[in-house]
Amino acid sequence: MLNYEVDPAVLKPYLPAGTELDLWQGKALVSMVGFMFNNTEVLGIKWPFHVNFEEVNLRFYVRYFDGTVWKRGAVFISEIVPKYMIATIANALYKEHYSRMPMRHSVSPVGNDSTNFLYEWKLNGAWNKLGATVSNHLAPIQPGSAEEFIFEHYWGYNSWSDTLTMEYQVEHVRWQIGEVKDYIFEADIATLYGKEFVPYLTVKPFSAFFAVGSEIKVRMGDKISTELKIG
C-alpha cells in the first residue's frame, strides 16, 4: 500500500452522502493497494477460474455516524481485476467501481530476509506497475499508529445516489505488518483516475505499508438514506 496526501477538494466528488473524510493528523490520504484474492467465493460459490486473482485499487478513508457510534470505512475510486464476472457482480451488488484489465503478479525472494511483490495491469498496450520489497519479519499493528489508521477500516461506503449510500461490513482479524524497504509505482494516472490526481500520485508517497492478509468476509450491503423528511 502506497499512501499519498491529497487536497480534500479532490475527494469531495467521490464522498458518499452522510459520510465525511476520515483524516490522519489533519491529512486526507488515498492509498494505492495491490493484493491477491485467494480461495474466493462469490455468493457462496467458488466460480471456475474466478478463485484466485489480482486486484489493484485506489481508495480513500471516511467515517459515518450511525446515531450511536462512528464507523470508519473506505471508499473505492477505482478497482481493477482481471475477471469480467467479478467486476460485474461487485458493481451490481455493492455499487463498486470495478473495471477489467489483463493482470499478472509475481512474488520473488530478495536475499534471506525480504520478498518482492509486484502487481501489473495492462492499459492501452502498456503494463502499469505497483510493487514493493518488504521485510519477512512481521510485527503486530500498534494501537494509535499510522498503520492502524490505514488498515483498520471495517466498513465500505459507495454512492448509490445524491441522497442514498450503500454501506457494507468487512470482517477480518487484525493483520501483521512488515517493513517496506523499497517500492515501485508506474501508471497512466490521468487515464486511470483523472488529471486531478496526477499532481498527488506522481510524488513520493506519504507512507508505504505492507500487511499479511487473512480470511475476509464481506457482508451484503445496506442502504443509508440522508434525504431530509419534512412533515
C-alpha positions as CSV (number, residue, x, y, z in Angstrom):
1,M,0.0,0.0,0.0
2,L,1.4,3.4,-1.1
3,N,-0.4,6.2,0.7
4,Y,-0.5,9.8,-0.7
5,E,-1.7,13.1,0.7
6,V,-4.2,14.9,-1.5
7,D,-6.2,18.1,-1.4
8,P,-9.6,17.2,0.3
9,A,-11.3,19.0,-2.5
10,V,-10.2,16.4,-5.0
11,L,-12.1,13.7,-3.0
12,K,-15.3,15.7,-2.5
13,P,-17.0,14.4,-5.7
14,Y,-16.5,10.8,-4.5
15,L,-17.7,11.4,-1.0
16,P,-20.9,9.3,-0.3
17,A,-23.9,11.1,1.2
18,G,-23.8,11.0,5.0
19,T,-20.1,10.4,5.3
20,E,-17.2,12.7,6.0
21,L,-13.4,12.4,5.3
22,D,-11.5,10.5,7.9
23,L,-8.2,12.4,8.3
24,W,-4.9,11.2,9.6
25,Q,-3.3,14.0,11.6
26,G,-5.3,16.5,9.5
27,K,-4.3,14.9,6.2
28,A,-6.6,13.4,3.6
29,L,-4.9,10.3,2.3
30,V,-5.5,8.0,-0.7
31,S,-4.0,4.5,-1.0
32,M,-2.8,2.6,-4.0
33,V,-3.3,-1.0,-3.0
34,G,-2.2,-4.3,-4.6
35,F,-3.3,-7.7,-3.3
36,M,-4.4,-11.2,-4.1
37,F,-7.9,-12.7,-3.8
38,N,-7.3,-16.3,-2.8
39,N,-9.8,-19.2,-2.4
40,T,-12.6,-16.7,-3.3
41,E,-16.3,-17.5,-3.0
42,V,-18.9,-15.2,-4.6
43,L,-22.4,-15.6,-3.2
44,G,-21.2,-18.8,-1.5
45,I,-19.9,-20.3,-4.8
46,K,-16.4,-20.9,-6.0
47,W,-16.8,-20.0,-9.6
48,P,-14.4,-21.8,-12.0
49,F,-11.4,-19.6,-13.0
50,H,-12.5,-16.9,-10.5
51,V,-11.0,-18.3,-7.3
52,N,-7.5,-16.8,-7.3
53,F,-6.8,-13.4,-8.9
54,E,-5.2,-10.0,-8.5
55,E,-6.7,-6.6,-7.6
56,V,-5.3,-3.1,-7.6
57,N,-7.4,-0.3,-6.2
58,L,-7.3,3.4,-5.3
59,R,-9.2,4.2,-2.2
60,F,-9.6,6.9,0.5
61,Y,-11.0,7.0,4.0
62,V,-14.3,8.2,5.5
63,R,-16.3,7.9,8.7
64,Y,-20.0,7.7,9.2
65,F,-22.0,8.4,12.4
66,D,-25.0,6.0,12.7
67,G,-26.6,7.8,15.6
68,T,-24.6,5.8,18.2
69,V,-21.1,5.2,17.1
70,W,-18.7,6.4,14.4
71,K,-17.9,3.8,11.8
72,R,-14.6,4.1,9.9
73,G,-14.7,3.0,6.3
74,A,-13.1,3.1,2.9
75,V,-14.4,4.5,-0.5
76,F,-13.0,3.0,-3.7
77,I,-12.3,5.3,-6.5
78,S,-11.2,2.5,-8.8
79,E,-10.8,-1.2,-8.6
80,I,-9.0,-3.3,-11.3
81,V,-9.4,-7.0,-11.6
82,P,-8.7,-9.5,-14.5
83,K,-12.2,-11.1,-14.4
84,Y,-15.3,-9.8,-16.0
85,M,-17.7,-11.6,-13.7
86,I,-16.1,-10.3,-10.5
87,A,-16.4,-6.7,-11.9
88,T,-20.0,-7.2,-13.0
89,I,-21.2,-8.7,-9.7
90,A,-19.4,-6.2,-7.4
91,N,-20.6,-3.3,-9.4
92,A,-24.2,-4.6,-9.3
93,L,-24.3,-5.7,-5.6
94,Y,-22.2,-3.0,-4.0
95,K,-22.1,-0.1,-6.5
96,E,-18.3,-0.5,-6.7
97,H,-16.2,0.9,-9.4
98,Y,-14.6,-2.2,-10.9
99,S,-13.0,-2.5,-14.3
100,R,-11.5,-5.5,-16.0
101,M,-7.9,-5.4,-17.4
102,P,-5.3,-8.1,-18.1
103,M,-3.3,-8.6,-14.9
104,R,-0.3,-10.5,-13.6
105,H,1.7,-10.7,-10.4
106,S,5.0,-12.1,-9.1
107,V,6.4,-12.9,-5.6
108,S,10.2,-13.2,-5.5
109,P,12.6,-13.7,-2.6
110,V,15.2,-11.0,-2.2
111,G,18.2,-12.3,-0.2
112,N,17.3,-14.2,3.0
113,D,15.1,-11.7,4.8
114,S,13.0,-9.8,2.2
115,T,10.4,-10.5,-0.5
116,N,9.4,-8.5,-3.6
117,F,5.7,-8.3,-4.5
118,L,4.8,-6.9,-7.9
119,Y,1.3,-6.3,-9.4
120,E,0.9,-5.3,-13.1
121,W,-2.1,-4.4,-15.2
122,K,-2.3,-3.7,-18.9
123,L,-3.8,-0.5,-20.2
124,N,-3.7,0.7,-23.8
125,G,-1.0,-1.8,-24.6
126,A,1.3,-0.8,-21.7
127,W,1.9,-2.6,-18.4
128,N,1.4,-0.5,-15.3
129,K,3.2,-1.5,-12.1
130,L,2.7,-1.4,-8.3
131,G,5.0,-3.2,-6.0
132,A,7.3,-3.3,-3.0
133,T,10.2,-5.1,-1.4
134,V,9.3,-5.9,2.2
135,S,10.9,-7.5,5.2
136,N,10.0,-11.0,6.1
137,H,10.0,-10.1,9.8
138,L,6.4,-9.4,10.8
139,A,5.0,-7.5,13.7
140,P,1.6,-6.6,15.1
141,I,-0.1,-3.3,14.3
142,Q,0.4,-0.9,17.2
143,P,-2.6,0.9,18.6
144,G,-2.7,4.6,17.5
145,S,-0.2,4.0,14.7
146,A,-0.4,5.2,11.1
147,E,-0.6,1.6,10.1
148,E,-3.7,1.1,12.3
149,F,-5.4,4.1,10.7
150,I,-4.8,2.7,7.2
151,F,-5.6,-0.9,7.8
152,E,-8.3,-0.8,10.5
153,H,-11.3,0.3,8.4
154,Y,-14.0,-2.3,8.6
155,W,-16.8,-0.6,6.5
156,G,-17.2,0.2,2.9
157,Y,-19.3,3.1,1.5
158,N,-20.4,3.8,-2.0
159,S,-22.7,6.4,-3.5
160,W,-26.0,5.0,-4.7
161,S,-27.4,8.4,-5.4
162,D,-27.1,12.0,-4.1
163,T,-29.1,11.1,-1.0
164,L,-28.5,7.3,-0.8
165,T,-25.3,5.5,0.3
166,M,-24.5,1.8,0.2
167,E,-22.9,0.6,3.4
168,Y,-21.3,-2.9,3.8
169,Q,-19.2,-4.5,6.5
170,V,-15.8,-6.2,6.1
171,E,-14.7,-8.7,8.7
172,H,-11.2,-10.0,9.3
173,V,-8.7,-10.5,12.1
174,R,-6.1,-7.9,12.9
175,W,-3.3,-8.2,10.5
176,Q,0.5,-8.3,10.9
177,I,2.8,-5.9,9.0
178,G,6.2,-5.9,7.5
179,E,8.6,-3.0,6.9
180,V,8.6,-1.7,3.3
181,K,12.2,-1.3,2.1
182,D,11.6,-0.1,-1.5
183,Y,8.6,0.4,-3.8
184,I,7.6,1.0,-7.4
185,F,4.6,2.7,-8.9
186,E,4.4,3.4,-12.6
187,A,1.0,4.1,-14.1
188,D,-1.0,6.1,-16.5
189,I,-2.6,8.1,-13.7
190,A,-4.5,10.6,-15.9
191,T,-6.3,7.8,-17.8
192,L,-6.9,5.6,-14.8
193,Y,-8.0,8.1,-12.2
194,G,-8.3,11.6,-13.9
195,K,-5.9,14.5,-14.4
196,E,-6.8,15.9,-10.9
197,F,-4.9,13.0,-9.3
198,V,-1.7,13.5,-11.3
199,P,0.0,16.1,-9.1
200,Y,-0.6,13.9,-6.0
201,L,0.2,10.4,-7.3
202,T,3.4,11.3,-9.1
203,V,5.4,12.4,-6.0
204,K,7.0,10.5,-3.2
205,P,4.2,8.7,-1.1
206,F,3.4,9.9,2.3
207,S,4.0,6.4,3.6
208,A,4.3,2.8,2.3
209,F,2.9,-0.2,4.2
210,F,2.7,-4.0,3.8
211,A,0.4,-6.4,5.6
212,V,-0.2,-10.1,5.5
213,G,-3.9,-10.6,4.8
214,S,-6.3,-13.2,6.2
215,E,-9.7,-14.7,5.6
216,I,-12.2,-11.9,4.9
217,K,-15.9,-11.9,4.8
218,V,-17.8,-9.1,3.0
219,R,-21.4,-8.7,4.3
220,M,-24.3,-7.8,2.0
221,G,-24.8,-4.1,1.9
222,D,-27.5,-1.9,3.4
223,K,-28.7,1.5,2.1
224,I,-28.4,4.6,4.2
225,S,-30.8,7.4,3.3
226,T,-29.8,11.0,4.0
227,E,-32.8,12.6,2.4
228,L,-34.4,15.2,4.7
229,K,-38.0,14.4,5.5
230,I,-40.4,17.2,6.4
231,G,-43.9,16.7,7.7
